[in-house]
Structures are given as C-alpha cells and as structure tokens.
C-alpha cells in the first residue's frame, strides 16, 4: 500500500496518510522520524494495526510506527490525529 502524508499532529506524533481510494491511514510515530507533509509512504499490510514497518520513499528510510487506523474518512481526521480544541 502507498500513500502521501496529508496532515500531522507533531505534538502527539500522529500522522494521516492519504491513500488513493482508501481514505486515510493513521499512524503514530514512535521516534523522531523526520516525516513531512507530502512525503510518499509505503507499507505491506493494509489493515494490520499495531507495530509495523513503514518506508518513507521520499527520504529512503524505513521506520517502525504504530498503525492506529485505516480507511478513515476526511471528517474524522481531527479526532484521529488527537487534536484538541
């Protein structure tokens, strides 16, 4: 599966990756991974939650992340990224 980093909550380490035709994948960064909006990400499991290896194709770097959710609709992004008002 591939997608492009769409939005982030850097304070909480949460990242939304937009996937073509599959909504958004939400991951939590476990380390400082140097991810930026627009980076292209790739991973092997399209529904596997928990600890997963994701590759930042833009920066040619593989990292361990915590996959939180898949197939997230746009109206749910703020909640999924743990933004508080």
N, C-alpha and C positions, 0 to 999 in steps of 0.2 A: 504494500500500500504506500502511496506517496501523497504528500500534501504540502501546502505552503503555510508558514507561520503567519497567522492573521492578526492575533492580538495576544497581549500578555499582561499579567499582573506580577511585576517583578518583586514586589514586597512579599508576595505569598509563593513565588516560584511557579505560578500556574501559566500554562501556555495553551492557546487554542490553535489547532492546525486545521486549515480548511482543506477538505478532500473533495475532489470532483464527484458530484452525485451522491455523496455520503455524509453531508453535513460537516460537523466539526469533531475532531478528536481532541480530547482534553488530557494533557499530561502535566505531571508535577516534576519539576527539576529537583534532583537530589544533590547536585553540586552546581557550582558556577559553570555553566555550560556554554557561555558566550553565544547564545542564540539571539537572533534579531528578527524583527518583523520582515517578512519577505524571503527568509531562508527556506530552502526546499528540504523537507524531511522524508525519510523512508524507514519503514519498519515491516516486519514479516507477518505479524498477527493483526488482523483487522478487528478482532473482538477480544483479544486477550488482555485482561486487566491485571494490575499488579506490576511487579518489576519486569521491565522489558528493555531490550537494546534498540535504540533508535539511532539512525545515522543522519547527520546534518550533511547533505550532499553539497550544499553551498560551501561549507568550510572543510569538507572531507574529514569529518570527525564522528566517531561512534561514541555514544554515551549511554549510561544506564539511567532510566527515568522510571517514574511510577505512572503507568497508564490508568487514568481515572474513569474515563467515559468515552463512548463512541456514538456516532450518529446524532450528535447534539444539534438542535435547531437554533437558528440565529437569536430568537427571543430569549433563549436560555443562557446565552453566553455570559452575561454579567454575573449571574448566580453561579455558574460553573467555574468561573475564574475567581470566585470568592471575593468579589468587590463588595465593599460595604459603603453605604451612603451615610 
